[in-house]
Amino acid sequence: MTGAALRFEDGLVAFAGTDTEFVRRYGEAPVPGETILDGRGKMAVPGFVDAHTHLPWAGAREDEFNRRLKGETYAGIAASGGGIVATVAATRAASEETLAANVRERLDRMLVHGTTFCEAKTGYGLDLANETKQLRALLSGAKGHAVGVVATALPAHELPPERRGSPALRTRYVAECREEILPALAALGARFADVFCEEGVFSLDESAAILEAGRDVGLVPRVHADELSPLGGASLAARMGAASADHLLYATDAGIRDLANSGVVATLLPGTSVFLRMNRYAPARRMVDAGVPVALGTDCNPGSSYTESLPAIAFLASVGMGLTVEETLTAMTLNAAASLGESARRGTLEEGKAGDAVLLDGPCLEHLVYHWGVNLVTDVIAGGRHAVARGLLR
């Protein structure tokens, strides 16, 4: 729409419509004390919603990134002591205050790239003390920030080093997740429970048991599904009535049908495909054509997708996965909000919804992905507050 106007009051969208209707309702003269943004030549879109991130961690893994560039595999690096367990060691060693500061720094970067709401997971503690430390750090780091955050409990991200070596140790950790860690994280304020359902990590049966235990304490299921192999995680997510099945690079036709029939959102993470040089993307086009709602996330983490920029992911979603520009924007706004149970409150610029909007330096929607590799975000309104002005935090 051209000749459009927006108004925000009390943290919500108070008006979204034409300039003509705006003047009819509010008059032409500005009210003293109001903040007025001139969007001429720019494009206003809903605040971006990042549906899959890992924020409360310490310890970057740039050395592993370079090792992969030199030919080593992700699995080989993990076998040598790298991978998730390397971040677990660094996160366990970090203080809660350090982790909270890291969360806030990452939220700041997300905000200047247009994200106004996100999901964020634990999963680098892998025991009761450190998973709860991660969640407390996430919540304290996000407190008062312009970017809204909903927390996911992910103790089933990997087997911790001390629970490897025998089936009995593995069984013990699954029990710890179910009986100790998930109830504690639910009590602290997590909304979702997630599990890395994959060969060599958690089986279909183990994943189902963990998610059931989470649901028993009020946590809505999410699933890291079919990322590295066609194990059947998409169908598991459908059977569990999960809010989202994520990754899905190896989703089968049967899994896609199950997602479509169940209404589970497919949260796709093309940044991981590129970062790990997988030469493979999730079959987004097949999913959309089958009627699966598709969302996007950065998967911000130190090992497989270190970015806080959803616009960067938008480019990969369109060019790599074949989504149209309109589908891409929907995936990073309304569908992402739906995967988080937030579609009634955010994801579109409608009166009564959260006052979250982004001004992009481009004359039309296509510039979101057409003018790539730069940050087109000039201004961000988050909860009705002017949080980013001319590309800078306020």
C-alpha positions in Angstrom: 0.0 0.0 0.0 1.3 3.5 -0.8 0.1 6.6 1.0 -0.2 4.6 4.2 0.1 5.7 7.8 0.6 4.0 11.2 -0.1 5.3 14.7 1.0 3.7 18.0 -0.5 4.3 21.4 0.0 2.5 24.7 2.4 0.0 23.1 -0.2 -1.1 20.5 -1.1 -0.3 16.9 -3.8 2.3 17.2 -4.2 3.0 13.5 -3.1 1.3 10.2 -4.6 2.6 7.0 -4.4 5.4 4.4 -3.1 8.9 4.9 -6.5 10.2 4.0 -8.2 8.2 6.7 -5.5 9.1 9.2 -6.0 12.9 8.6 -9.8 12.4 8.9 -9.4 10.7 12.2 -6.5 12.6 13.8 -6.2 15.9 11.8 -3.2 17.2 10.1 -1.5 19.1 12.9 0.8 16.9 15.1 0.2 16.9 18.8 3.0 18.4 20.9 5.3 15.7 22.4 4.5 13.1 19.7 7.3 11.3 17.8 6.7 11.5 14.1 8.6 9.4 11.6 8.7 10.3 7.9 8.5 7.1 6.0 8.5 8.6 2.5 10.5 6.5 0.1 10.7 3.7 2.7 8.6 0.6 3.5 6.9 -0.3 6.8 6.6 -4.0 7.7 5.7 -5.8 10.9 8.4 -6.3 13.4 10.4 -9.4 12.6 9.8 -12.5 14.8 12.8 -14.9 15.1 11.3 -18.4 15.8 14.4 -20.3 16.7 17.5 -19.0 18.5 20.1 -20.1 21.1 21.1 -17.0 23.1 22.4 -17.8 26.6 25.8 -19.3 25.8 29.5 -18.5 26.1 32.5 -19.4 23.9 32.6 -18.9 20.2 33.8 -21.6 17.9 35.4 -19.8 15.0 38.2 -22.3 14.9 35.7 -25.1 14.0 34.3 -22.9 11.3 37.8 -22.6 9.7 38.4 -26.3 10.2 35.3 -27.1 8.2 36.5 -24.7 5.4 39.7 -26.8 5.3 37.7 -30.0 4.8 36.8 -31.4 8.2 33.3 -32.5 8.8 30.9 -31.4 11.6 30.8 -35.0 12.9 34.6 -35.3 12.9 35.0 -32.1 14.8 32.4 -33.2 17.4 34.2 -36.5 17.8 37.4 -34.6 18.6 35.8 -32.7 21.4 34.3 -29.9 19.5 30.7 -29.2 18.6 28.0 -28.7 21.2 30.0 -30.1 24.0 32.7 -27.4 23.5 30.0 -24.7 24.0 28.7 -26.7 27.0 32.1 -26.5 28.7 32.4 -22.8 28.1 28.8 -22.1 29.2 29.2 -24.2 32.4 32.3 -22.2 33.2 30.7 -18.8 32.6 28.9 -16.9 35.3 25.2 -16.2 35.2 26.0 -12.5 34.9 28.2 -13.1 31.9 25.6 -15.2 30.2 22.9 -12.5 30.8 25.2 -9.8 29.3 25.7 -12.0 26.3 22.0 -12.4 25.9 21.5 -8.6 26.0 24.3 -8.0 23.5 22.7 -10.5 21.1 19.3 -9.0 21.5 20.7 -5.6 20.7 22.1 -6.9 17.4 18.7 -8.6 16.6 16.9 -5.3 17.3 19.0 -3.2 14.9 18.2 -5.8 12.2 14.5 -5.5 12.8 13.7 -8.3 15.2 11.1 -7.3 17.9 10.2 -10.8 19.3 12.0 -14.1 19.5 12.2 -17.5 20.9 15.4 -18.5 22.8 16.5 -21.9 24.1 18.7 -23.3 26.8 20.6 -26.5 25.8 24.3 -25.7 26.6 24.1 -26.6 30.3 22.9 -30.2 30.0 22.5 -30.7 33.8 20.1 -29.3 36.3 22.4 -26.6 37.7 23.6 -25.2 34.4 20.3 -25.5 32.5 18.6 -23.4 35.2 21.6 -21.0 35.2 21.1 -20.6 31.4 17.3 -19.9 31.8 17.8 -17.4 34.6 20.5 -15.6 32.5 18.1 -15.6 29.5 15.3 -14.1 31.5 17.4 -11.5 33.4 19.2 -10.5 30.2 15.9 -10.0 28.4 14.2 -8.2 31.2 13.3 -4.7 30.0 14.7 -5.2 26.6 12.8 -3.9 23.6 12.9 -7.4 22.0 10.4 -9.7 23.6 11.6 -13.2 24.4 9.8 -16.5 25.0 11.9 -19.3 26.6 12.3 -22.9 25.5 13.8 -25.6 27.7 16.2 -27.7 25.7 18.1 -30.0 28.0 17.8 -32.7 25.4 20.1 -30.9 23.0 22.8 -33.5 23.3 24.1 -36.1 25.8 26.4 -34.4 28.3 29.9 -35.8 28.4 29.3 -37.4 31.9 26.3 -39.3 30.6 28.1 -41.1 27.7 29.7 -44.5 27.5 26.9 -46.9 28.4 23.2 -47.3 27.8 22.6 -47.0 31.5 24.2 -43.5 31.6 22.1 -42.5 28.6 18.9 -43.8 30.2 19.8 -41.9 33.4 20.1 -38.6 31.5 16.8 -39.0 29.8 15.2 -39.6 33.2 17.0 -36.5 34.6 15.5 -34.4 31.7 12.0 -35.8 32.4 12.0 -35.8 36.1 14.3 -33.0 37.2 15.4 -30.5 34.6 12.1 -29.9 32.7 10.0 -29.4 35.8 12.6 -26.9 37.1 12.7 -24.9 33.9 8.9 -24.9 33.7 8.8 -23.5 37.2 11.3 -20.7 36.2 9.2 -19.6 33.3 9.9 -21.6 30.2 7.0 -21.9 27.8 8.2 -24.7 25.5 10.2 -28.0 25.6 12.4 -28.9 22.7 14.4 -32.0 21.8 17.1 -32.8 19.2 15.5 -35.8 17.6 18.3 -37.3 15.4 20.3 -40.4 14.9 23.1 -40.4 17.5 21.4 -37.9 19.7 17.8 -38.7 20.9 15.7 -41.4 19.3 12.1 -41.1 18.4 11.0 -43.0 21.5 13.3 -41.0 23.8 12.2 -37.7 22.2 8.5 -38.6 22.7 9.1 -39.5 26.3 10.9 -36.2 27.0 8.3 -34.1 25.3 5.5 -35.9 27.1 7.2 -35.2 30.4 7.5 -31.5 29.4 3.8 -31.4 28.5 3.0 -32.8 31.9 4.5 -29.7 33.5 2.9 -27.3 31.0 5.6 -27.0 28.4 4.4 -27.0 24.7 6.4 -29.4 22.5 8.9 -28.2 19.8 11.2 -30.6 17.8 14.6 -30.3 16.2 13.4 -32.7 13.4 15.0 -34.4 10.4 18.0 -32.1 10.2 20.7 -34.6 9.4 18.6 -37.7 8.4 15.0 -38.7 7.6 14.5 -40.2 11.0 10.8 -39.2 11.2 11.0 -36.2 13.5 8.4 -34.3 11.4 5.8 -37.1 11.9 6.7 -37.2 15.6 6.0 -33.4 15.9 2.7 -34.0 14.2 1.7 -36.8 16.6 2.8 -34.8 19.6 0.8 -31.7 18.4 4.0 -29.7 18.6 4.0 -26.0 18.1 6.8 -26.3 15.6 9.1 -28.8 13.8 12.4 -27.2 13.0 15.2 -27.7 10.5 13.6 -30.4 8.3 16.3 -30.6 5.7 15.5 -34.3 5.3 11.7 -34.2 5.8 10.0 -36.9 3.7 6.8 -36.6 1.7 5.0 -38.5 4.5 6.4 -36.1 7.1 5.3 -33.1 5.1 1.8 -34.6 4.8 1.7 -35.2 8.5 2.7 -31.6 9.2 0.1 -30.3 6.8 -2.7 -32.4 8.4 -1.7 -31.5 11.9 -1.2 -27.8 11.4 2.3 -27.9 12.9 4.4 -25.0 11.8 7.6 -25.8 9.9 10.4 -23.5 11.2 13.1 -23.5 8.6 16.7 -22.4 9.3 18.6 -21.9 6.0 21.5 -20.2 7.8 22.5 -23.6 9.2 22.5 -25.1 5.7 24.9 -22.5 4.4 27.0 -22.2 7.6 27.7 -25.9 7.7 28.1 -26.1 3.9 25.5 -28.8 3.6 24.6 -28.2 0.0 21.0 -28.9 0.9 18.0 -26.8 2.1 14.7 -27.8 3.6 12.1 -28.5 0.9 10.2 -25.2 1.6 8.5 -25.1 -1.8 7.0 -28.6 -1.3 5.9 -27.6 2.2 4.1 -24.5 1.1 2.5 -26.2 -1.8 1.3 -29.0 0.6 -0.3 -26.4 2.9 2.3 -26.4 5.7 2.7 -23.0 7.4 6.4 -22.1 7.1 8.3 -19.9 9.6 11.9 -18.8 9.6 14.6 -18.4 12.3 18.2 -17.5 12.5 19.2 -20.5 14.7 21.7 -18.0 16.2 24.3 -20.2 17.9 28.1 -20.5 17.9 28.5 -23.7 16.0 26.1 -23.8 13.1 24.6 -20.4 12.4 26.2 -17.4 14.1 24.0 -14.6 13.0 21.4 -12.4 14.6 20.1 -11.0 11.3 16.7 -12.2 10.0 17.1 -10.2 6.8 20.2 -12.3 6.0 18.0 -15.4 6.5 15.3 -13.8 4.3 17.8 -13.7 1.4 18.6 -17.4 1.8 15.0 -18.3 2.2 14.1 -16.8 -1.2 17.3 -17.5 -3.2 18.1 -20.8 -1.6 14.8 -22.3 -0.7 12.6 -20.8 -3.4 10.1 -18.8 -1.2 8.6 -15.8 -2.8 9.3 -12.4 -1.2 5.8 -12.3 0.2 6.1 -15.9 1.6 9.4 -14.9 3.1 8.0 -11.9 4.9 5.1 -13.9 6.2 7.5 -16.6 7.4 9.5 -14.1 9.5 6.4 -12.3 10.9 3.0 -13.9 11.2 3.9 -17.6 10.7 6.9 -17.2 13.1 4.5 -15.6 15.6 2.1 -18.5 15.1 4.8 -21.0 15.9 5.3 -19.2 19.3 1.6 -19.0 20.1 1.7 -15.2 19.5 -0.2 -14.7 16.2 -3.2 -13.1 17.9 -0.8 -10.4 19.4 1.9 -9.8 16.8 3.0 -10.6 13.3 0.9 -8.1 11.4 0.2 -4.4 11.5 -3.4 -4.4 12.7 -5.1 -2.2 15.1 -4.9 -3.7 18.6 -1.8 -5.8 18.0 1.6 -5.1 19.5 3.2 -1.9 18.3 6.1 -3.6 16.5 7.1 -2.2 13.1 10.2 -1.8 11.0 11.1 0.9 8.4 13.2 -0.4 5.6 15.2 1.8 3.3 13.6 0.6 0.1 10.6 1.6 -2.0 8.9 -1.8 -2.1 8.8 -5.2 -0.5 11.1 -6.8 -3.0 14.0 -4.8 -1.6 13.9 -7.0 1.5 15.8 -9.6 -0.4 16.7 -7.8 -3.6 19.1 -5.4 -1.9 21.0 -8.0 0.0 24.1 -8.1 2.2 23.4 -4.8 3.9 21.1 -3.7 6.7 18.1 -1.9 5.3 16.6 -1.3 8.7 16.5 2.4 9.5 14.0 2.5 12.3 12.3 0.0 14.6 9.2 0.5 16.7 9.0 -2.1 19.5 6.1 -2.1 21.8 5.2 1.4 20.6 8.6 2.7 21.5 11.0 4.2 18.9 13.8 1.7 19.7 16.1 2.1 16.7 16.6 5.5 14.9 18.6 5.8 11.7 20.0 2.4 12.3 21.2 3.1 15.8 19.9 1.9 19.2 18.2 4.6 21.2 
